Amino acid sequence: MSEQKILIVEDEFLIARDLSKKLENMGYQVVDIVSSGQSALNAIADNPPDLILMDIVIKGNHDGIDTAKVIEEKFHIPIIYVTAYADDATIDRVKQTGAYGYILKPVDEIALRDSIDLALKKSQEYQLSKYQSQRRF
C-alpha cells in the first residue's frame, strides 16, 4: 500500500509539529503544514493530499470551517477537524461541511489513527461508488 498523503492546516507551530511526527510514525506522508485557508488551497493545488487535518481557528480571513466548505466544493478531499472547540454552534457549522471526522485537542494518537483510517476508507468507498455509477451510463 502506498503512503497516504496528509495536509495539516494548523496555525500553532508546536501542535502542527506534534501532529506531523505522530502521522509520520504511523506511516503517513505529511505533504505540507500550512496556517491559513488560502495557504491550504494553494497547497492542495500544488500537491493534492488524500486527507486534510483542519484546525478551526486558523490565520487569514476565513476560518477552518469556511475553508473546508471551499475544499469540499472544489476538490472533494476528506477533512478531519482537529480543534479545541466543541460548543454547539461550532458543531452545527461543522455538520454542514460533510466532515469525515472531529478530534478534540489534545490529540490522542489512537483516536487520530482510527479517525484517519475510517475517513480514508469512507472516501475510497465514495470514490468507488461514484465511479461505478458513472460507468452505468
Residue pairs with C-beta under 8 A, 6 or more apart in sequence:
3 27
3 28
3 29
4 28
4 29
4 50
4 51
4 116
4 120
5 28
5 29
5 30
5 31
5 47
5 48
5 49
5 50
5 51
6 23
6 28
6 29
6 30
6 31
6 49
6 50
6 51
6 52
6 53
6 116
7 30
7 31
7 32
7 33
7 34
7 40
7 43
7 44
7 49
7 51
7 52
7 53
8 16
8 19
8 20
8 23
8 30
8 32
8 33
8 34
8 52
8 53
9 34
9 35
9 36
9 37
9 39
9 40
9 52
9 53
9 54
9 55
9 58
9 64
9 67
10 16
10 19
10 33
10 35
10 53
10 55
10 58
10 82
11 35
11 36
11 55
11 57
11 58
11 59
12 55
15 55
15 105
16 33
16 35
17 33
18 107
19 53
19 82
19 107
19 112
20 30
20 33
22 107
22 109
22 112
23 30
23 112
23 116
24 30
26 109
26 112
26 113
26 116
28 116
31 43
31 47
31 49
32 43
32 47
32 49
34 40
34 42
34 43
35 58
35 59
36 58
36 59
36 60
37 58
37 60
37 61
37 62
37 63
37 64
37 66
37 67
37 70
38 60
38 61
38 62
39 60
40 52
40 54
40 67
40 71
41 67
41 70
41 71
41 74
43 49
44 52
44 71
44 75
44 77
48 75
48 77
49 77
50 77
50 78
50 120
50 123
51 77
51 78
51 79
51 80
51 100
51 116
51 119
51 120
51 123
52 68
52 71
52 77
52 78
52 79
52 80
53 79
53 80
53 81
53 82
54 64
54 67
54 68
54 79
54 80
54 81
54 82
55 64
55 81
55 82
55 83
56 63
56 64
56 65
56 81
56 83
56 85
56 90
56 94
57 63
57 64
57 83
57 84
57 85
58 64
58 67
62 70
64 81
64 83
65 90
65 93
65 94
65 97
68 79
68 81
68 97
68 99
69 96
69 97
71 77
71 79
72 79
72 97
72 98
78 100
78 119
78 120
78 122
78 123
79 97
79 99
79 100
80 99
80 100
80 101
80 102
80 103
80 115
80 116
80 119
81 94
81 99
81 101
81 102
81 103
82 103
82 105
82 107
82 112
83 90
83 102
83 103
83 104
83 105
84 104
84 105
86 104
91 102
94 102
100 115
100 118
100 119
100 122
100 123
101 115
101 116
101 118
101 119
103 111
103 112
103 115
